[in-house]
Amino acid sequence: MDEFVEEWGDSLMSEAEERELKAMAFPLTVYRGGTGTVEEVATGVSWTLKPEIASFYANEWPQRWGNTREPVIVSAKVDEGEVFAFLNDRSEAEILIPYPDQIDGVGRLSCSP
């Protein structure tokens, strides 16, 4: 997946999304929600600029599928060179980061819905 995002990330964006990404002030604070450990959640390539979207993926989405693992929300600061695409067609302000293991300073946030 990492190589796919790196190679194809920019071609996944609409022209409007490309303009939005170019206009962003870096570093950005990004969020990711899921279940399990901080390390497990932080390894995904899809992040968001919206904490409420990360909360949904930590708290509501897993329950729909019967996942009872601990909800986790992480945040990090990313520089422009770490971001390969911005997708907003589902209004999730999704940021694609192909190498999330290289992000410094990933921290855990409260998981209250």
C-alpha positions as a Markdown table, in Angstrom:
| # | Residue | x | y | z |
|---|---|---|---|---|
| 1 | Met | 0.0 | 0.0 | 0.0 |
| 2 | Asp | 2.8 | 2.4 | 0.8 |
| 3 | Glu | 4.2 | 2.2 | -2.7 |
| 4 | Phe | 0.8 | 2.6 | -4.2 |
| 5 | Val | 0.1 | 5.8 | -2.3 |
| 6 | Glu | 3.5 | 7.2 | -3.2 |
| 7 | Glu | 3.2 | 6.3 | -6.9 |
| 8 | Trp | -0.5 | 7.1 | -7.4 |
| 9 | Gly | -1.5 | 9.4 | -4.6 |
| 10 | Asp | -1.4 | 12.6 | -6.5 |
| 11 | Ser | -3.4 | 11.1 | -9.4 |
| 12 | Leu | -6.2 | 10.2 | -6.9 |
| 13 | Met | -6.9 | 13.9 | -6.2 |
| 14 | Ser | -9.3 | 16.1 | -8.1 |
| 15 | Glu | -8.0 | 19.5 | -9.2 |
| 16 | Ala | -9.8 | 21.2 | -6.3 |
| 17 | Glu | -8.2 | 18.8 | -3.9 |
| 18 | Glu | -4.8 | 19.5 | -5.4 |
| 19 | Arg | -5.4 | 23.2 | -4.9 |
| 20 | Glu | -6.5 | 22.7 | -1.3 |
| 21 | Leu | -3.4 | 20.6 | -0.6 |
| 22 | Lys | -1.1 | 23.2 | -2.1 |
| 23 | Ala | -2.8 | 25.9 | 0.0 |
| 24 | Met | -2.3 | 24.1 | 3.3 |
| 25 | Ala | 0.0 | 25.6 | 6.0 |
| 26 | Phe | 2.5 | 23.0 | 7.1 |
| 27 | Pro | 3.2 | 21.4 | 9.4 |
| 28 | Leu | -0.3 | 19.9 | 9.7 |
| 29 | Thr | -1.9 | 18.2 | 12.7 |
| 30 | Val | -3.4 | 14.9 | 11.5 |
| 31 | Tyr | -5.5 | 12.3 | 13.3 |
| 32 | Arg | -6.2 | 8.6 | 12.9 |
| 33 | Gly | -8.7 | 6.4 | 14.7 |
| 34 | Gly | -8.9 | 2.7 | 15.1 |
| 35 | Thr | -8.7 | -0.1 | 17.6 |
| 36 | Gly | -5.8 | -1.9 | 19.2 |
| 37 | Thr | -2.6 | -0.3 | 20.3 |
| 38 | Val | -1.2 | 3.1 | 19.5 |
| 39 | Glu | 1.4 | 1.5 | 17.3 |
| 40 | Glu | -1.1 | -0.5 | 15.3 |
| 41 | Val | -3.4 | 2.5 | 14.7 |
| 42 | Ala | -0.5 | 4.7 | 13.8 |
| 43 | Thr | 0.7 | 2.4 | 11.0 |
| 44 | Gly | -2.2 | 3.2 | 8.6 |
| 45 | Val | -1.8 | 5.4 | 5.5 |
| 46 | Ser | -5.1 | 7.2 | 5.8 |
| 47 | Trp | -5.2 | 10.1 | 8.3 |
| 48 | Thr | -7.6 | 13.0 | 8.6 |
| 49 | Leu | -7.5 | 16.7 | 9.4 |
| 50 | Lys | -10.8 | 16.3 | 11.4 |
| 51 | Pro | -10.6 | 14.8 | 15.0 |
| 52 | Glu | -14.3 | 13.9 | 14.8 |
| 53 | Ile | -13.6 | 11.6 | 11.8 |
| 54 | Ala | -10.8 | 9.9 | 13.7 |
| 55 | Ser | -13.3 | 9.5 | 16.6 |
| 56 | Phe | -15.8 | 7.8 | 14.3 |
| 57 | Tyr | -13.2 | 5.3 | 13.1 |
| 58 | Ala | -12.1 | 4.6 | 16.7 |
| 59 | Asn | -15.5 | 4.3 | 18.3 |
| 60 | Glu | -18.4 | 3.8 | 15.9 |
| 61 | Trp | -17.1 | 2.1 | 12.8 |
| 62 | Pro | -15.5 | -0.9 | 14.7 |
| 63 | Gln | -18.7 | -1.6 | 16.7 |
| 64 | Arg | -20.6 | -2.0 | 13.4 |
| 65 | Trp | -18.5 | -5.0 | 12.7 |
| 66 | Gly | -18.4 | -6.4 | 16.2 |
| 67 | Asn | -14.8 | -5.3 | 16.9 |
| 68 | Thr | -14.5 | -5.0 | 20.7 |
| 69 | Arg | -10.8 | -4.0 | 20.8 |
| 70 | Glu | -9.8 | -0.8 | 22.6 |
| 71 | Pro | -10.6 | 2.4 | 20.6 |
| 72 | Val | -7.5 | 4.5 | 20.0 |
| 73 | Ile | -7.1 | 8.0 | 18.4 |
| 74 | Val | -3.6 | 9.2 | 17.6 |
| 75 | Ser | -2.4 | 12.6 | 16.3 |
| 76 | Ala | 0.8 | 13.7 | 14.7 |
| 77 | Lys | 2.4 | 16.7 | 13.0 |
| 78 | Val | 3.4 | 16.1 | 9.4 |
| 79 | Asp | 5.4 | 18.1 | 7.0 |
| 80 | Glu | 4.6 | 18.7 | 3.3 |
| 81 | Gly | 7.0 | 16.0 | 2.1 |
| 82 | Glu | 5.3 | 13.3 | 4.2 |
| 83 | Val | 1.8 | 13.9 | 2.5 |
| 84 | Phe | 1.2 | 12.4 | -0.9 |
| 85 | Ala | -2.5 | 13.2 | -1.3 |
| 86 | Phe | -5.5 | 15.0 | 0.1 |
| 87 | Leu | -8.9 | 13.4 | -0.6 |
| 88 | Asn | -12.2 | 15.1 | 0.4 |
| 89 | Asp | -14.8 | 13.5 | -1.8 |
| 90 | Arg | -16.5 | 12.0 | 1.4 |
| 91 | Ser | -15.9 | 15.1 | 3.4 |
| 92 | Glu | -13.4 | 13.3 | 5.6 |
| 93 | Ala | -10.4 | 15.6 | 4.9 |
| 94 | Glu | -8.3 | 12.5 | 4.3 |
| 95 | Ile | -4.5 | 12.8 | 4.2 |
| 96 | Leu | -2.6 | 9.9 | 2.6 |
| 97 | Ile | 0.8 | 9.3 | 4.2 |
| 98 | Pro | 2.6 | 6.4 | 2.6 |
| 99 | Tyr | 5.3 | 5.9 | 5.3 |
| 100 | Pro | 3.5 | 6.6 | 8.6 |
| 101 | Asp | 6.2 | 4.8 | 10.5 |
| 102 | Gln | 8.5 | 7.7 | 9.8 |
| 103 | Ile | 6.3 | 10.3 | 11.5 |
| 104 | Asp | 7.8 | 11.7 | 14.6 |
| 105 | Gly | 5.8 | 12.5 | 17.7 |
| 106 | Val | 2.7 | 10.3 | 17.3 |
| 107 | Gly | 0.6 | 10.7 | 20.4 |
| 108 | Arg | -2.5 | 9.2 | 21.8 |
| 109 | Leu | -5.7 | 11.4 | 22.3 |
| 110 | Ser | -8.8 | 10.7 | 24.4 |
| 111 | Cys | -11.2 | 8.3 | 22.7 |
| 112 | Ser | -14.4 | 9.6 | 24.2 |
| 113 | Pro | -17.2 | 9.5 | 21.5 |
